Amino acid sequence: MTTTVARSLGAWRIPVIFVALLASLLLIVPFLILVSTSWTQGGFILFPPDGFSLQWYAKVLGDRRWMNAFTFSLWESAAATLIATVLGAVGAIGLTRVRRRAAQRWIRTLFIVPIALPPIAYAVGLYGAGSELSFLRGSILTLVLGHALLALPYVFVIVSGGVARIDPALRPAAWTLGARWPLVLWKIELPALLPYILSGALFAFVVVFDEVVLAVFLLPPGVQTLPLKMLNAASEAFSPELTAASTLVSVLAIVLLAVVPLVIGRASRRSGARRGRARTAAIRPEGVIE
């Protein structure tokens, strides 16, 4: 695969490799500088750092304000991701049941619209809606729903790509054998779409966890997400405590991006093996489908 791509580039191979390496350096070098400034012994962010010490990591992990913001961000992002994953997966699967092409285009557009809205305009609109509705006024539910709608398009697009890769003959074959739509959904579609659903959930969680604009407008007083806490810390005192917290969040993201693809790959292999066994069991030795 790599050899084929390299041959197709021809004389452009060296410039493309150079640009790719330069882009990689532009992404990696700032992160390395950020990490190194969190190791300083001094009280200011300096590069190169003034000595080596892990005191700022200890202060972040031992500070109740930082840990409360981190814990709140985890469960709030998890709740919003769960809602976005369920709605996005249901929307992508349900869209295949819509027969009219024009209706499909309109529904697909409605699912993707939140990704095109300016975050500030979206936050102001949600703030106005939350102020008018008494059960949302001053509630964290407004932020959870807002984050869920913001992450919904990512899940919908990724799962829709998985739906397009399902063999279109499987569903009619299952109907012919007498299986109704709940059994088709449970036994055929969901196992095949599980890797795409997990990938969409991962993207949704990363997007929601790192979002700060909606948190500024929708959080009640006294409650902070971790990105909002980092923003306030940057405006109050630009200390190495901020870079230590940023490093911890970055390490968490790297671990998630390293572990989740392994889980997704294992789930994909299991679903593929399960489909293979189902096809083998459904075919007689003579080659006739039962």
N, C-alpha and C positions, 0 to 999 in steps of 0.2 A: 504493500500500500504506500509506504513512504517513498520507495524507489519510483513508483509510478508517478506520484505527485512531483518528485524532484525532476523526473524526465519531462513532464509536461511543462514545467516552468522554463526549462531550457536555459538561455543566457540570463534570465531574470532570477535564477536561483540564488546567486550570491547577494544581490541587493535585497531580495526578500528576506534572506536569513539575517542580514545586517539590521534591517528595520525591525525584525522580530526580536533580535537580541537587545536592540536599543529600547524597544518598548518594554521588554522584561526588566531592564535595568531601571527604567523610570518608575516601574511599579515596586521593585524590590528595594532599591536604595533608600527611598523615603521611609519605608517600614523598618529597615535596619537602623537608620538614624533615630527613629522614634524609640525603638527598643533600647538602644544604647543610652539615650538620655534618661531612661528610667532607672539606670544602674548607678546614677551619680550619688556621691556622698553629700553634695551641697544641697542648698534649698532652692535652686533655680535650674531651669532647663537650659543646659549648656551642651554644646557639641564642639570638641570631644568632651565627654563627661569628666567631672572632677572626682576622680577615684572610682572605686567599685564598691557598691553596697546594695543590698536587697531590702533596705529599710522602708522604701516607699511601697513595695509590694506588701510588706507586713502591715503598714499603716492602712492601706486600702482594704486588705482582708480583715483587719481588726476594727475597722470603722463601721459602726452600725448604719450610718447613713448610706454609705456605698453599698453595703450588703443588702439593705432593705430595697434600694433602688434596683439592684441586680435581681433579687428574688421577685420583686414585682414585675420587672420586665420579662422574666422567664415565664411566669404563669399567664401574664396578659398576652404575650406573644403566642404561647401555646393555645390559649383559648381562641384567639383570632385566627390562628393557623388552622385549628380544627374546623371552625365555621367555614373558612375559605376553601378548605380541602373538600369538605362535604358538598358545599354548593357548587364549586367548580367541577368536581367529578360528576355530580348529578346533572349539571347543565351540559357537559360534554357528551355524556352518554344519552341524555334525553334528546339532544339535538339530532341524533341519528334517527329518532322516531318521527321527526317532522318531515313531511313529504314534499312540501312546496319549497323550491329553491329560494324564492324571494323571502319567505318567512325565515328560512335558515340564515340568510344574510343579515336580516334585521336583528334576530336573536343573538347571533355571533357578535354583531356590532355593540349591542347593549352590554354583553359580557366584557367586552374589551374596552369600553369607554372610560372606566375609572383610571386606566393606566395613562390616558391622555390628558386628564384634568390637571391643571396646576395645583400643587399641594396646598398652597395658601388659600386659593379660592374654594377648594374642597373642604378645608378645615373651617373656614368662615361659614360656609353653608351648613356644615354639621353643627357648628356652634349655635347658629340661629335655630336650627331644628331642635337641638337639645334644650334651648332656652324656652321654646314654645311648648314642648311636651313635658308635662310635670313629672312623669316617671323617669325621664332622662336627665332632668335638671340636676346638675351636680353629681351625676353618677359616672362611674368608671365604664359602665356599659356602652356609653356613647363612643368612647375611645376604642373599645373592643370591636364594636360593629364597624366603626370607621376603618380600622386596620384590616378587618376581614374583607371589606369591600375593596380596599386598596390592593390586597394580595390576591383577590379572587381571579383577576385576569391571568396571572401567571399560572395558576393551577389549571384554569380552563384551557389555555393554549397548549400546555404540555400534555394534558390528558387527551385533548382533541387530536394531537399528533399520534398518541397511542391508539386511539379509536380508529384512525385512518389506516393503521398497520394491521388491524385484525382482519383475518380472512373473511370477506363478505359472504362466503358460502356456508360458514359455520352456523350462523343464526337461522337461515332457512332450513338447513339440514336438521337442526335441533327441533324446529317447529314441525317438520315432517315426521320426526320420530315421536311427536306428542308432547314435547316439553313446552311449558308455558313460559311467559316472559320472566317471572321471578326466578325460575330454575335456570333459564338461559343467562340471566344476569349474574347469578351466584356461581354457576359452574363454568361458564365460558368467558364472559366479559370481564368480571372483576379479577380473576386470576391472571388474565392476560394484561390487564391494565395496572396491576399492583405496582410494578416498577415505576410507571409514569405517575401514579398517584403519590408515591413516596418522593419522587423527584420534585413534583409540584409542591408538596408540603415543605420540602427543604427550602426551595426558593421562597415560598411564602413566609416561612419563619425568619429567614435572613432579612427579607425586605421589612417585615414588621418590627423585628428586634432593633433594627438600625434606624427606624423612622423617628423623627423628632418634631416635625412641623405640627402634626396633629396633636402630639403630646402638649405642645405649648398652648394650644387653644382649648383643648378638651379636658385636660386633667383638672380635677378639683384642687383647691389650695392644700398644700402640705403633702401632696403625693407627687412622686417623680419617677420617671423611668430612668434607666441607666444612661441612654443618650442625652436626655434632658439634664440629668445630674452632671454629665461631662460638659455640656454646653454652659451650664451655670458656673461650674468650676473654672472653665476657661475664661469667663468674663470676670470672675471675682479675683482669682489668684492663679497665675500661670505657673504652677508648681509641678515638680516631677511626679506628684501623686496622680495628676491627670494622665501623664504618659504611661505610668504603671497600670492604671485602669484600662487604658486603650490597648496596651500590650496583652493584658489578660483576656480582653474581649476578642482580640485578633487570634490569640492562641485557641480560644474556644471555637471560633469560626473555622480555623484550620483543622481542628480535630473533627468537627462535624463534617466538613467537606471530605475528610479522609475516611471516616468510618461509614457514613451513610451510603456512599457509592458502593462499598463492599456489601452492605446489607441489601441494597437494591439489586446488585449483580447476583447475589445468592438467591434472592426472591425470583428474579427473572429466570435463572436456571431451573429452579424448582417448578415454576409455572410451565416452562417449556417441557420439562420431563413429565409433568402431570398431563399436559395436552397430548404428548406422544403416547402415554399409556392409555388415555381415553380413546384415541384414534385406533390403537391396536385392539382394544377391547371391543370396539364397535364394528370391526371388520371380521368377517368370517374367514376361514381358511380359503374358501373359494373366491374371496374378494368381493362378496356381496355385503352391503351394509345392512345390519339388522334393523 
